[in-house]
Amino acid sequence: MLDLSIIIVGTNEKDFIIKCLKSIRLSNTKYSIETIVVDNASSDGTSDIVRSIFKEVKLIRNEKKLGYIENNNIVMKQALSRYILMLNADIELQPNTLQYMIEFMDTHLDAAVSACKLIFNDGTLQLTCRKFPTPLIYLARLPHFFRWIKGIKRFAKNKIVSDYLMIDYDHKTTHQVDWLLTAFFLMRRKAIDEIGMLDENLFPPFYLEDVEWCFRAKLNGWKVYYVPEVYSIHYYNRGSVKKFNKLSIIHIFNIFVFFKKHGISMLLKKQDR
């Protein structure tokens, strides 16, 4: 069994995938690693580049585009490793990140999943660890869905949202948290075998798969850790969402799916045991 399987799913993200794979190559680690790239029906030549430059990488080419959850679950079934890292295509690892994170998981046997700190390419912090959502939080965040309306931005900033986003946490020392974004999501194989993979009942392409899996892990006695002692760069386009659109609707549908499945457990605070 290998130590780590890295799963990267991308559609027409050739330049990001090249940068990401180069950073994996430059990682300083003693552990055995396999990297699996899913070319999700790209038309930009992603598969050709990966085959020609990164011969050590396992490539899966989808002729028909599949959802993020489905793609990752398919690869998880094939991966033969102690840990699974779901990694966004637009992430650039630092040389010591993988080594540190695997060592962390090896010494924290109660961790179902962990994540390093992510910063944007301008050096600012990305808020990737959060508290579990409640209906009140989503009501407080409603302006976020309609932020394209002039003047409504100020209503999205309040104490409820700040607590949810863990604004007051300094993001400098390891902290047990409720959930982590799947941009960098280092999962323990034993936890996956125990509680299952990502929930395919959520509507594609994605949203809330990270919240749901972390909640399920907590229900089963596992812990979730944010590890900011090491970091990676996330080339995420923060200005890409301009209007209430189809993805916003999918997000709202998945909120209902999540609360239908876990609302009672959340109300009884079963995850806090």
C-alpha positions as CSV (number, residue, x, y, z in Angstrom):
1,M,0.0,0.0,0.0
2,L,1.2,3.5,-0.9
3,D,1.3,6.3,1.5
4,L,-0.6,8.9,-0.5
5,S,-2.8,9.1,-3.6
6,I,-3.3,12.7,-4.9
7,I,-6.5,13.2,-7.0
8,I,-6.7,16.2,-9.3
9,V,-9.9,16.8,-11.4
10,G,-9.9,19.5,-14.0
11,T,-11.8,20.7,-17.1
12,N,-9.8,23.0,-19.4
13,E,-7.4,23.9,-16.7
14,K,-4.2,22.8,-18.5
15,D,-2.0,25.7,-17.3
16,F,-3.0,25.2,-13.7
17,I,-2.6,21.4,-13.8
18,I,0.9,21.8,-15.2
19,K,1.9,24.2,-12.4
20,C,0.2,21.9,-9.8
21,L,2.0,18.7,-11.1
22,K,5.4,20.5,-11.2
23,S,4.9,21.5,-7.5
24,I,4.2,17.9,-6.6
25,R,7.4,16.8,-8.4
26,L,9.3,19.3,-6.4
27,S,7.9,18.1,-3.1
28,N,10.5,17.0,-0.5
29,T,9.1,13.8,0.9
30,K,10.2,10.3,1.9
31,Y,6.8,8.9,1.4
32,S,5.5,6.9,-1.6
33,I,3.0,8.9,-3.7
34,E,0.9,8.4,-6.7
35,T,-0.8,11.2,-8.6
36,I,-4.0,10.7,-10.6
37,V,-5.3,13.4,-12.9
38,V,-8.8,13.2,-14.2
39,D,-9.2,15.1,-17.5
40,N,-12.9,15.8,-17.2
41,A,-13.8,16.2,-20.9
42,S,-11.3,19.0,-21.6
43,S,-10.8,20.5,-25.0
44,D,-7.6,22.3,-24.3
45,G,-5.1,19.4,-24.7
46,T,-4.8,18.6,-21.0
47,S,-4.4,14.9,-21.6
48,D,-1.7,15.4,-24.3
49,I,0.4,17.6,-22.0
50,V,0.1,15.3,-19.0
51,R,1.0,12.2,-21.1
52,S,4.0,14.0,-22.7
53,I,5.5,15.8,-19.7
54,F,4.4,13.9,-16.6
55,K,4.8,10.2,-17.5
56,E,4.7,9.3,-13.8
57,V,1.2,10.5,-13.5
58,K,-1.8,8.3,-13.9
59,L,-4.3,9.8,-16.4
60,I,-8.0,9.2,-16.6
61,R,-9.7,10.9,-19.6
62,N,-13.5,11.4,-19.5
63,E,-15.1,11.9,-22.9
64,K,-18.3,13.0,-21.1
65,K,-18.1,15.5,-18.2
66,L,-18.9,14.1,-14.8
67,G,-19.5,15.9,-11.5
68,Y,-16.7,16.7,-9.0
69,I,-18.1,14.2,-6.4
70,E,-18.5,11.4,-8.9
71,N,-15.0,11.8,-10.3
72,N,-13.3,11.8,-6.9
73,N,-15.3,8.8,-5.8
74,I,-14.4,6.8,-8.9
75,V,-10.7,7.4,-8.2
76,M,-11.0,6.7,-4.5
77,K,-12.2,3.2,-5.3
78,Q,-9.0,2.6,-7.4
79,A,-6.5,4.4,-5.2
80,L,-4.3,2.0,-3.1
81,S,-3.0,4.2,-0.3
82,R,-3.2,5.1,3.4
83,Y,-4.2,8.7,2.6
84,I,-6.2,10.3,-0.2
85,L,-5.6,14.0,-1.0
86,M,-8.3,15.7,-3.0
87,L,-6.4,18.6,-4.6
88,N,-7.8,21.4,-6.7
89,A,-6.1,21.9,-10.1
90,D,-5.3,25.5,-9.3
91,I,-3.2,24.8,-6.2
92,E,0.6,25.0,-6.1
93,L,2.2,23.1,-3.2
94,Q,5.2,24.3,-1.3
95,P,8.1,21.8,-1.1
96,N,7.6,20.8,2.5
97,T,3.8,20.7,2.5
98,L,3.1,17.0,1.7
99,Q,5.8,15.7,4.1
100,Y,4.5,17.8,7.0
101,M,0.9,16.9,6.4
102,I,1.5,13.1,6.2
103,E,3.6,13.2,9.3
104,F,0.7,15.1,11.0
105,M,-1.8,12.5,10.0
106,D,0.6,9.7,11.2
107,T,0.8,11.3,14.7
108,H,-2.9,12.3,15.0
109,L,-4.7,9.0,14.6
110,D,-8.0,10.5,15.5
111,A,-7.9,12.8,12.3
112,A,-10.3,11.8,9.5
113,V,-9.1,14.7,7.4
114,S,-6.8,17.7,7.6
115,A,-5.8,20.6,5.5
116,C,-2.9,23.0,5.3
117,K,-3.3,26.8,5.1
118,L,-4.2,28.2,1.7
119,I,-3.2,31.6,0.5
120,F,-4.2,33.4,-2.6
121,N,-1.5,34.3,-5.1
122,D,-1.4,37.9,-3.8
123,G,-0.4,36.5,-0.4
124,T,-3.7,37.0,1.4
125,L,-5.3,34.2,3.5
126,Q,-8.2,32.1,2.2
127,L,-10.7,31.2,4.9
128,T,-10.9,27.4,4.4
129,C,-11.8,26.2,7.8
130,R,-15.3,26.9,9.2
131,K,-17.9,26.0,11.7
132,F,-20.9,23.8,10.7
133,P,-23.7,25.8,9.1
134,T,-27.1,26.2,10.7
135,P,-30.3,27.6,9.0
136,L,-29.6,30.9,10.8
137,I,-26.2,31.1,9.2
138,Y,-27.6,30.7,5.8
139,L,-30.3,33.3,6.5
140,A,-27.5,35.6,7.6
141,R,-25.6,34.8,4.4
142,L,-28.5,35.4,2.0
143,P,-27.0,38.7,0.9
144,H,-23.9,36.7,-0.2
145,F,-26.1,35.0,-2.9
146,F,-27.3,38.4,-4.1
147,R,-24.1,40.4,-3.7
148,W,-24.4,41.6,-7.3
149,I,-27.2,43.9,-6.2
150,K,-25.8,47.3,-5.5
151,G,-25.5,48.3,-1.9
152,I,-26.4,44.9,-0.4
153,K,-22.8,43.8,0.4
154,R,-22.8,45.5,3.8
155,F,-25.6,43.2,5.0
156,A,-23.4,40.1,4.4
157,K,-21.0,41.2,7.2
158,N,-22.3,40.4,10.6
159,K,-21.3,38.6,13.8
160,I,-23.1,35.3,12.8
161,V,-21.2,35.1,9.5
162,S,-17.9,36.1,11.1
163,D,-18.2,33.3,13.7
164,Y,-19.1,30.8,11.0
165,L,-16.1,31.8,8.9
166,M,-13.9,31.8,12.0
167,I,-12.7,35.3,11.4
168,D,-11.4,35.7,14.9
169,Y,-9.1,32.6,14.7
170,D,-5.6,33.7,13.9
171,H,-5.0,30.8,11.4
172,K,-1.4,30.4,12.7
173,T,-1.5,27.3,14.9
174,T,-3.1,23.8,14.5
175,H,-6.8,23.9,15.4
176,Q,-9.5,21.3,15.6
177,V,-12.4,22.6,13.4
178,D,-15.8,21.5,12.1
179,W,-15.1,21.4,8.4
180,L,-12.6,22.2,5.6
181,L,-12.9,23.2,2.0
182,T,-12.0,20.4,-0.4
183,A,-9.4,22.5,-2.3
184,F,-6.8,20.7,-0.1
185,F,-8.5,17.8,1.6
186,L,-6.2,15.1,3.1
187,M,-8.4,12.1,4.0
188,R,-7.5,9.0,6.0
189,R,-8.3,5.7,4.1
190,K,-9.5,4.1,7.3
191,A,-12.1,6.9,7.8
192,I,-13.3,6.6,4.2
193,D,-13.7,2.8,4.7
194,E,-15.7,3.4,7.9
195,I,-18.0,6.2,6.9
196,G,-18.0,6.0,3.1
197,M,-17.0,8.4,0.3
198,L,-18.5,11.7,-0.8
199,D,-22.2,11.9,-0.8
200,E,-23.5,11.4,-4.4
201,N,-27.0,12.4,-3.4
202,L,-25.8,16.0,-3.5
203,F,-26.5,17.8,-6.8
204,P,-23.6,18.1,-9.3
205,P,-21.3,19.7,-10.0
206,F,-20.4,20.1,-6.3
207,Y,-21.1,22.2,-3.1
208,L,-21.4,21.0,0.5
209,E,-19.6,17.7,-0.2
210,D,-16.9,18.9,2.2
211,V,-19.4,20.0,4.9
212,E,-21.3,16.7,4.6
213,W,-18.3,14.4,4.8
214,C,-16.8,16.2,7.8
215,F,-20.1,16.2,9.6
216,R,-20.4,12.4,9.0
217,A,-16.8,12.0,10.2
218,K,-17.7,13.8,13.4
219,L,-20.8,11.7,14.0
220,N,-18.6,8.7,13.9
221,G,-16.1,10.0,16.5
222,W,-13.4,11.3,14.1
223,K,-11.8,14.8,14.2
224,V,-11.0,17.4,11.6
225,Y,-7.8,19.5,11.8
226,Y,-6.6,22.7,10.2
227,V,-2.8,22.8,10.0
228,P,-1.5,26.2,9.1
229,E,2.1,25.5,9.9
230,V,2.5,24.7,6.2
231,Y,0.7,26.3,3.2
232,S,-0.1,26.1,-0.5
233,I,-1.0,28.8,-3.0
234,H,-4.5,28.8,-4.4
235,Y,-4.9,30.5,-7.7
236,Y,-8.6,30.9,-7.2
237,N,-10.4,33.6,-9.1
238,R,-12.3,35.4,-6.3
239,G,-14.1,37.7,-8.9
240,S,-15.5,34.8,-10.9
241,V,-18.9,34.8,-9.3
242,K,-20.8,37.9,-10.4
243,K,-24.5,37.0,-10.3
244,F,-27.0,34.7,-8.8
245,N,-26.8,31.9,-11.4
246,K,-27.3,28.1,-11.9
247,L,-24.5,27.3,-9.4
248,S,-26.1,29.4,-6.8
249,I,-29.4,27.5,-7.2
250,I,-27.5,24.1,-7.0
251,H,-25.8,25.4,-3.8
252,I,-29.2,26.2,-2.3
253,F,-30.6,22.8,-3.3
254,N,-27.7,21.1,-1.6
255,I,-28.3,23.0,1.6
256,F,-31.7,21.5,1.7
257,V,-30.3,18.0,1.0
258,F,-27.7,18.5,3.8
259,F,-30.3,19.6,6.4
260,K,-32.8,16.9,5.4
261,K,-30.1,14.3,6.0
262,H,-28.4,15.7,9.1
263,G,-30.8,18.3,10.6
264,I,-31.9,16.2,13.5
265,S,-28.3,15.1,14.4
266,M,-27.2,18.8,14.2
267,L,-30.1,19.8,16.4
268,L,-29.2,17.2,19.0
269,K,-25.5,18.2,18.7
270,K,-24.5,14.5,18.1
271,Q,-21.4,15.6,16.3
272,D,-20.0,17.2,19.4
273,R,-19.4,14.0,21.3
